[in-house]
């Protein structure tokens, strides 16, 4: 009599053992990020956190995001220790547009088969991003999808929760007439526009190992997204911030428009704009995009825009200089005079 062959979870391609091993690798790393409000530890079905006592009428703020196809560049270079920073940055930088304090973060990693070494490096980046934003990594999910997810591929998503005082005027996040716009410098492409970058690599014969700015194009492309949390939270305690625009998908134009109410527009000076650095100039040359197309696709050197009252400009500049935060006075908010929400000067 022949023995009937078992069909197990392992034979279908899912390894519970690998998953458990990864959790054990993550636990000590995640614990390093825990704020005092966190209750419990990594590995449970859910995570709990109390709200800091300093908030009298707390409002919870949440957001979610991913790294996008920047992951493809990381895989080509077999470099995984920075995209975790990108993942946290894309979430917490959105969160602080409401000037909220990040509390905790969760991640989602999906792949066809868990690679323990690569996954640990990804989580090291997530931990660094959480430390940089004073945000607790309280849990997440790692899923193996054999035969349903491309072989050797993975994707990342993140979810963040923060807190804000209810009587705060920050929830509207709208610029006011005569506000001055200050641009905080980006660290590079951040995590947007990489589908176009990958197309240029395929069609325009760009090479990841080609020299650029004393480094290689690949390393520059993988430079992690700057986290603006500590900068913004410090600024808001010293000056009035009427609005913040995180420059992500849609570029500077699309994201700046989101903080402009009806009847207002932004007048932007390009005279000192960091648009013409070596990286963005190379992208524009190879893509043959117009200036406006570049500004609607990439951050072009500006990762966050702060809209402040004119009376606070001098104080803001002094604080930014003291904190050694590269910045540029981009322009101001004016009454809308045409259908254009954004106009560019000094062309």
Secondary structure, DSSP 8 states (H G I E B T S, - for coil): --------TGGGT--HHHHHHHHHHHHHHHHTT--TTEES-TTSSS-EE---TT-SSEEEEEEEEE-TTHHHHHHHHT--SSHHHHHHHHHHHHHGGGT-EEEEEEEEEEESS--HHHHHHHHHHHHHHHHHTT-EEEEEEEEE-TTTS-TT-EEEEEEEEEEEETT-SGGG----TT-EEEEEE-SSSTTSSHHHHHHHHHHS---TTSEETTEEHHHHHT------HHHHHHHHTTS-EEEEEE--TTHHHHHHGGG--TTEEEEEE-TT-GGGSHHHHHHHHHHT--HHHHHTTS-TTEEEEEEE-GGGHHHHHHHHHHTT--EEEEEEEEE--SS-SEEEE--
